[in-house]
C-alpha cells in the first residue's frame, strides 16, 4: 500500500499517540475515478471533537486533487452514530450495498 499512489492513509496524532485514521483508495474505471473510504477510526473518548471531520476534509482534498468524481463508503446498519457523522460530512444514504463473505 505504501508504494501505491492510489492509496492514501491519513493519521491523526496527539503528541506521539495515534488518535485517528482513515484510508482512501482512488479507483479508476472506464468512466471516472472515485474514492473508496475504509477504516475510519477515531479513538473512543475523542469522537465528536473534530478529529474525524479533519481527517475526512483532508481526504476530500486529496480526492479532488486525484480528480475523483465521488467518494463511497459502507457502514454496518447498526452504527447509527457513524451514519450521522457521515451525513454531517456530506454523504447521503443513496445506494444499496451488498456483501459476500468468504
N, C-alpha and C positions, 0 to 999 in steps of 0.2 A: 504494500500500500504506500509506503513512504516514497517509493520511486515512481509511482504512477501519478502524473499530474492531474488526473481526473478525480483523485481522492483528496479531500481536504479534512483534516482533523483539527478542530479548534479546541483549545483547552483554556479554561478559566482558572486562575490561581489566586490564592490569598496568601501572601508571603511565599512560602515554598510548597504549600499544600494545594493539591488539585481539588477544586470545589465544583467543577462542572466541565462538561464536554459535549461535543456534537460532531457527527461525521456526515459530510456531504459528498455524494458521488455524482459527478457530471456524466450523464449517459447520453450517448449520441446515437440517434436513429436516423432513418431516411428523411423524415420530415423536419425534425427540430432536435435541439439538445434540451435536456431537462435535468433537474436536480432531484436526486433521491436523498432524503434525510433519514438518518438512522442514529440510534443510540444517543438520544437527547437525555442527558443526565445532569441533574443538579443535586448536590448533597442535601440530605434531609436537614431541616433546620434553616436552610438558606433559600428555600423556594419562596417565591413571592418578593424577593429582594432585588430583582432586576438582572440576576446572573444569566438566566436562560434567555431573557429578552436581548441582552447584549450579544450573546452567542448567536441567536437567530438573526439579528440585524447584521452581524458580521458575515454570516453565511449568505444572507440576501445580497450583500455587496459582491461577494465572490461569485455567486451565481450570475449576477448581471455582467460581471467582467468576463465570464466564460460564455456569455451570450445564451444562457439557458432561458427558454421560453416560459417555464413554470417550474415549481417545486412540488413534490409529492412526499407524503409520509403516511405511515399507518400507525394506528394506536389501538390497543385492545379495547373492546366495547365497554369494559367496566372501569376504565381510567377516566372518569368524568372530570377530575381536576385538570388532568393533562389536556383534555379536549378543550376546556375553557382557555387554557394557556395558548393552545394552537389557534383558536378562534381570535384571541386578542392579538396574535402575531400576524393575522391577516388570512389565515387558512379558512376554507369553507368545507363543510361536510357535503360534498357534491358528487362523490363516486361510491360505488360499491366495490369492496375489495374481497378477494378470495385468497385462501391459503391452502397449500397442500403440504402436509407434514410427511417427512420420510423417516 
